[in-house]
């Protein structure tokens, strides 16, 4: 953790330099820490970027006590449905069939590339990011949030228990059940429910995924094995109308989950 108390500031990027700050943090987490790569990753300048970045809103959490070129400590990449219509697709559509959401007539928001600097995990930083997300959801009257979230690694046998637990216990209802694209569909129904050690399996679920589940989120059907990024992805879906009052605090300005 930082040696001095953080001085957090949260804002949407509105300059190329601010977007680069988000990409630099993403490089630290997704490339250096997790071993990912991609066609447009800039290794020379340590920037994790792709062709979608210019079209998304980038929500960035800064710690102003850090060196000026290293202040970005948390990011979210956000795309509203109307913007996706302009550019032709959501990022997630390479991995998941989103027709059930697109045809719902409701306001959609895709979340992606979310990460925190290692020094800020498990503390207040995530709450600040979620407060910013709640403000964004409130402002744009979002109905459904979704996006891919990842397990580290691509060994399906090693991930069989947590993937199966998500499939058996947290599968989205029909009206929200996105499905991995047929060409890349990896079943998550790998272990019968009565053979899963639920406590041990949930321990293997990444913290961010567990946080969304606690808020009332669901998972889509099937996983996507992303070998370039060295991850196994699932699709999380949250319907604001299905959350109970306690869970809805994330969507009320000035509150934390």
Secondary structure, 3 states (H helix, E strand, C coil): CCCCCCCEEEEECCCHHHHHHHHHHHHHHHHHHCCCCCCCCECCCCECCCCCHHHCEEEEEEECCCCHHHCEEEEEEEEEHHHHHHHCCCHHHHCEECHHHHCCCCCEEEEEEEEECHHHCCCHHHHHHHHHHHHHHHHHCCCEEEEEEEEECCCHHHHHHHHHHHHHHHECCHHHCCEECHHHCECCCCCCHHHCCHHHHHHCCCHHHHHHHHCCCEECECEEEECCCCEEEEEEEEEHHHCCCCHHHHHCCCCCC
